[in-house]
Amino acid sequence: MRRFRDPALALGLFLAVAPIAAVLQYRALAPLALAALAGAALASTRPRQPGLVISLALALMAWGMVSALWAVEPGRSLFEGARMAALVLLAAAAGQALESGPPRRLSPWLLGGLLLGAILAIADQQSGHWLRAMVRGRREWDVVMGFGLKPAATVLALLLPLALALPIGRAWKALALVLALAGIFGMPAQSAKIGVVVGLAAFVLVWLGGRLAARGIALAAALGVLLTPLLLGAILARNPDVSAMQGSAAHRVMIWDFTLARIAERPILGWGMEAARAIPGGEAQIAAEALQRFGLGSQREWFEAVRAQRLPLHTHNGALQIWLELGLVGALLATAVVLALGWQATSPGSAGAFACAIAIASLSYGVWQGWWLCLLAMLALVSRQLTREPPPR
């Protein structure tokens, strides 16, 4: 079989299509990313010894599989650990192929995909979401469809710092900034809005402070993974009044409060990989007494209307989910992975994308969601490949 000779082309095609697919149907992101990773990996020659990031990530997934020995759902823990390990190995093969293959300009693909995705998101919003409803075969918009906009905003938020660092004209950068922010802030995706602000702040900080600022961001992110239960626990132990928060944000506070209590029960080994969805008591609705502790008595009707659970599927905070499921051992491994990734993100674009991803992971999505990890794997490869991009002619 003739070997695929341009692995970077797979990344370019993903960058061109992913923002558009995220708006129309975000579930397509995982198969698109896997196809791109596989396409790049086909160009790999003899496998080399994995680097530090890959080795640490594999160790984390191996610990997840080991956690099946004491997990509340052993089969799920074993399967998820193996599935994530396979993704890491595929990303490693793709990364090796990219490093040994010829450099390719990704700027047109990244800029074009970001602009088209933002334009499509704005058009969908202005049309009353007619476009997304049509893709799903529906005539009317419903609230469930709104959740599908969050990944679209996330994709735009993660790619924007990389686009602003491209060797392109200022007019193109200004257009990308305006359209992407209009698309993001027009969608009901609070975590992406916070993430893009954090990402842009990191971009400016590293642009001004250089490598030292980038390393500071990496260290802060790693310490955040390790110390989140301690810091957040100290805050919530004071029973702060969070009544000013909207319902979904206040619900996160209640989820974190319940999660911290379960972490304290198994702090070293955790409850098993992907056990957040099966933690005893997690499916129960939040009691009125718990709401009163945080000044949420006036929002009781909202919590009852949405049947808000104490722990619905995941913790909405990546660090807490790692601690809950994999304990101190898993948290130390995850801290090492985050530090190793952040240590390599020394340019303004890569540091901005890294900080954006950390912020979003701290507020939304399950840490093992397939499309989310596929997107992060592609982001890491794209960030690294951009450093090899030949100058424009």
C-alpha positions in Angstrom: 0.0 0.0 0.0 1.3 3.4 -0.9 2.1 5.4 2.2 0.3 8.7 2.8 3.1 11.3 2.3 1.7 14.5 3.7 0.4 14.0 7.3 0.0 17.8 7.8 -2.7 17.8 5.1 -4.9 15.8 7.5 -4.6 18.6 10.1 -5.3 21.2 7.5 -8.5 19.5 6.4 -9.7 19.1 10.0 -9.1 22.8 10.7 -11.1 23.8 7.6 -14.0 21.5 8.5 -14.2 21.3 12.3 -15.6 24.8 13.1 -18.3 24.3 10.5 -19.2 20.8 11.7 -19.2 22.1 15.3 -22.0 24.6 14.4 -24.1 22.1 12.4 -23.6 18.9 14.5 -20.9 18.8 17.1 -21.0 15.0 17.4 -19.2 14.9 14.1 -16.1 16.4 15.8 -14.9 13.1 17.2 -15.0 11.1 14.0 -13.5 14.0 12.1 -10.6 14.2 14.6 -10.1 10.5 14.6 -10.0 10.4 10.8 -7.5 13.2 10.8 -5.3 11.5 13.4 -5.5 8.2 11.5 -4.7 10.0 8.2 -1.6 11.6 9.8 -0.6 8.4 11.5 -0.6 6.5 8.2 2.5 8.5 7.3 4.3 7.3 10.4 7.4 5.1 9.8 8.9 3.0 12.5 7.4 3.9 15.9 9.8 5.8 18.2 10.0 5.9 21.9 7.1 8.1 23.1 7.9 11.5 24.5 7.2 12.8 28.1 3.7 14.0 27.5 2.6 10.7 25.8 4.3 8.6 28.5 2.5 10.5 31.3 -0.8 10.4 29.5 -0.5 6.6 29.0 0.4 6.3 32.7 -2.8 8.2 33.6 -4.9 5.9 31.4 -3.2 2.8 32.8 -4.1 4.0 36.3 -7.6 4.4 35.1 -7.7 0.8 34.0 -6.2 -0.3 37.3 -8.9 1.6 39.1 -11.4 -1.0 37.8 -10.2 -3.2 40.7 -12.1 -1.0 43.2 -14.4 1.0 40.9 -18.2 1.2 41.4 -18.5 0.2 37.7 -15.4 -1.9 37.0 -16.3 -2.7 33.4 -16.8 1.0 32.5 -13.5 2.0 34.1 -11.6 -0.7 32.3 -13.2 0.2 28.9 -12.8 3.9 29.3 -9.1 3.6 30.3 -8.4 1.3 27.3 -10.3 3.6 24.9 -8.5 6.7 26.1 -5.1 4.9 25.9 -5.9 4.0 22.3 -6.6 7.7 21.5 -3.2 8.7 23.1 -1.4 6.1 21.1 -3.1 7.3 17.9 -2.2 10.9 18.7 1.4 9.8 19.4 1.7 8.1 16.0 0.2 11.2 14.3 2.6 13.4 16.1 5.6 11.3 15.1 4.5 11.4 11.5 4.1 15.1 11.5 7.5 15.7 13.0 9.2 13.5 10.3 7.0 14.7 7.4 7.4 17.9 5.4 6.2 21.2 6.9 2.9 22.6 5.5 1.3 26.0 5.8 -1.7 25.5 8.1 -2.5 29.2 8.2 -5.0 29.3 5.3 -6.8 26.2 6.6 -7.0 27.5 10.2 -8.0 31.0 9.2 -10.5 29.9 6.6 -12.2 27.3 8.9 -12.4 29.8 11.8 -14.0 32.5 9.6 -16.5 30.2 8.0 -17.4 28.6 11.3 -18.0 32.1 12.9 -20.0 33.3 10.0 -22.1 30.2 10.1 -22.7 30.5 13.8 -23.8 34.2 13.4 -26.0 33.3 10.5 -27.7 30.5 12.5 -28.3 32.8 15.4 -29.7 35.6 13.2 -32.0 33.2 11.5 -33.5 31.9 14.7 -31.5 28.7 14.4 -33.3 27.7 11.3 -30.0 26.3 9.9 -29.3 23.9 12.8 -33.0 22.9 12.9 -32.9 22.0 9.2 -29.8 19.9 9.6 -31.6 17.9 12.4 -34.8 17.6 10.5 -36.8 19.8 12.8 -39.1 22.7 12.0 -38.8 24.5 15.3 -36.0 25.3 17.7 -36.1 23.7 21.2 -34.0 24.2 24.3 -32.3 20.8 23.9 -30.8 22.0 20.7 -29.2 24.9 22.5 -26.8 22.6 24.2 -25.3 21.7 20.9 -24.1 25.3 20.5 -21.6 25.0 23.4 -19.1 22.9 21.6 -19.3 25.2 18.6 -18.4 28.2 20.8 -15.6 26.1 22.4 -14.0 25.3 19.0 -14.0 29.0 18.0 -12.6 30.0 21.4 -9.8 27.5 21.3 -8.7 28.3 17.7 -8.9 32.1 18.0 -5.6 32.6 19.9 -3.8 30.4 17.4 -5.3 32.4 14.5 -4.2 35.7 16.1 -0.6 34.4 16.1 -0.6 33.4 12.4 1.8 35.2 10.0 -1.0 37.0 8.3 -2.0 40.6 7.9 -3.6 42.7 10.7 -6.8 43.1 8.7 -7.3 39.3 8.6 -6.5 39.0 12.3 -9.0 41.8 13.1 -11.7 40.1 11.0 -11.1 36.8 12.8 -11.2 38.4 16.2 -14.5 40.3 15.5 -16.3 37.4 13.9 -15.2 34.8 16.4 -16.1 37.0 19.4 -19.5 37.8 17.8 -20.1 34.1 17.2 -19.0 33.1 20.7 -20.9 35.8 22.7 -24.0 35.2 20.6 -24.3 31.6 21.8 -25.5 30.3 25.2 -22.0 29.0 26.2 -20.8 30.7 29.4 -17.7 28.5 29.8 -16.6 29.3 26.2 -17.0 33.0 26.9 -14.9 32.8 30.0 -12.4 30.6 28.2 -11.9 33.0 25.3 -11.3 35.9 27.7 -8.8 33.9 29.6 -7.2 32.7 26.4 -6.8 36.2 25.0 -5.5 37.5 28.3 -2.8 34.7 28.2 -2.0 35.6 24.6 -1.3 39.2 25.6 0.6 38.2 28.7 3.0 35.9 26.8 3.3 38.4 24.0 4.5 40.9 26.5 6.3 38.6 29.0 7.7 35.9 26.7 8.7 32.4 27.7 8.8 33.2 31.5 5.1 34.2 31.4 4.2 31.1 29.4 5.9 28.9 32.0 4.0 30.8 34.8 0.7 29.9 33.1 1.7 26.3 32.8 2.7 26.1 36.5 -0.5 27.8 37.6 -2.6 25.4 35.5 -0.8 22.4 37.0 -1.1 23.6 40.6 -4.8 24.2 39.8 -5.3 20.6 39.1 -3.5 19.5 42.3 -5.0 22.1 44.7 -8.6 22.6 43.4 -10.2 20.4 46.1 -8.2 22.2 48.9 -8.9 25.7 47.5 -12.5 25.2 46.5 -13.2 23.3 49.7 -12.0 26.2 51.8 -14.3 28.6 49.9 -17.4 26.4 50.1 -16.8 25.6 53.8 -17.7 29.2 54.5 -21.2 28.6 52.9 -21.0 31.7 50.6 -24.1 33.3 49.4 -24.3 32.5 45.6 -27.9 33.7 45.1 -26.7 36.3 42.5 -25.6 33.5 40.2 -27.9 32.2 37.5 -29.4 28.7 37.9 -26.8 26.7 35.9 -23.9 28.4 37.6 -25.4 27.9 41.1 -26.0 24.3 40.2 -22.3 23.9 39.6 -21.6 25.1 43.1 -24.0 22.4 44.5 -22.3 19.8 42.3 -18.9 20.8 43.5 -20.0 20.7 47.2 -21.3 17.2 46.8 -18.2 16.1 44.9 -15.8 17.4 47.5 -17.6 15.3 50.1 -17.2 12.2 48.0 -13.6 12.9 47.3 -13.0 13.0 51.1 -14.3 9.5 51.4 -11.7 8.0 49.0 -8.9 10.6 48.7 -6.1 8.3 47.6 -7.5 5.8 45.1 -10.8 7.5 44.1 -14.0 5.8 43.0 -12.8 4.5 39.6 -12.4 6.0 36.2 -15.7 7.4 34.7 -17.4 6.7 38.0 -18.8 10.2 38.4 -22.0 9.1 36.7 -22.5 6.3 39.2 -21.4 7.8 42.5 -23.9 6.7 45.3 -26.4 9.5 45.9 -25.4 11.5 42.9 -28.7 10.9 41.1 -30.7 12.3 44.0 -32.1 15.8 43.7 -30.6 18.6 45.7 -32.3 19.0 49.0 -33.8 22.3 50.2 -31.4 22.3 53.2 -28.4 22.3 50.9 -29.8 25.2 48.9 -30.4 27.2 52.0 -26.7 26.8 53.0 -25.7 28.8 49.9 -28.5 31.3 49.9 -30.4 29.6 47.1 -33.7 29.2 48.8 -35.3 31.7 46.5 -34.2 29.5 43.5 -35.7 26.3 44.9 -38.5 26.3 42.2 -35.9 26.4 39.4 -33.9 23.5 40.9 -37.1 21.5 41.3 -38.3 22.3 37.8 -35.1 21.1 36.1 -34.8 18.2 38.6 -31.3 19.2 39.4 -29.2 16.3 40.6 -26.4 16.4 43.1 -24.0 14.9 40.5 -25.4 14.6 36.9 -23.0 12.5 34.8 -19.8 14.6 35.6 -18.5 17.2 37.9 -18.3 20.2 35.4 -14.7 20.6 36.6 -11.9 18.5 35.2 -9.7 18.6 38.3 -12.5 17.6 40.6 -13.5 14.7 38.3 -9.9 13.5 38.3 -9.7 13.6 42.1 -13.1 12.0 42.5 -12.4 9.1 40.1 -8.7 8.5 40.3 -7.8 10.0 43.7 -4.4 11.5 44.7 -2.5 9.2 42.4 -4.5 10.2 39.4 -4.3 13.9 40.3 -0.5 13.7 40.5 -0.4 12.1 37.0 -2.9 14.6 35.6 -0.9 17.5 37.1 2.2 16.2 35.4 0.4 15.9 32.1 -0.9 19.5 32.3 2.5 20.8 33.3 4.3 19.0 30.5 1.8 20.2 27.9 1.8 23.8 29.2 5.6 23.8 29.4 5.7 23.3 25.6 3.1 26.1 25.0 5.6 29.0 24.9 4.3 31.1 22.0 1.4 33.6 22.5 -0.9 31.5 20.3 -0.2 28.1 21.9 -0.2 29.6 25.5 -3.6 31.3 24.8 -5.1 28.1 23.4 -3.7 26.2 26.4 -5.1 28.7 28.9 -8.5 28.7 27.1 -8.7 24.9 27.3 -7.8 24.9 31.0 -10.5 27.5 31.8 -13.2 25.6 29.8 -12.2 22.3 31.4 -12.6 23.9 34.8 -16.3 24.8 34.1 -17.7 22.4 31.6 -17.6 19.0 30.0 -16.7 15.6 31.3 -13.0 15.0 31.4 -13.3 11.8 29.4 -15.8 13.0 26.7 -14.6 11.6 23.4 -15.1 14.7 21.2 -13.5 16.9 23.8 -10.3 14.8 24.2 -10.1 14.4 20.4 -10.4 18.1 20.0 -7.6 18.7 22.6 -5.4 16.1 21.0 -5.8 17.9 17.6 -5.2 21.3 19.3 -1.9 20.0 20.7 -0.7 18.7 17.4 -1.8 21.8 15.5 0.0 24.1 18.0 3.2 22.1 17.6 2.9 22.0 13.8 2.4 25.7 13.6 5.9 26.2 14.9 7.2 24.3 11.9 5.2 26.2 9.4 7.3 27.7 6.5 7.1 31.4 6.1 4.6 32.8 3.5 6.0 33.4 0.1 
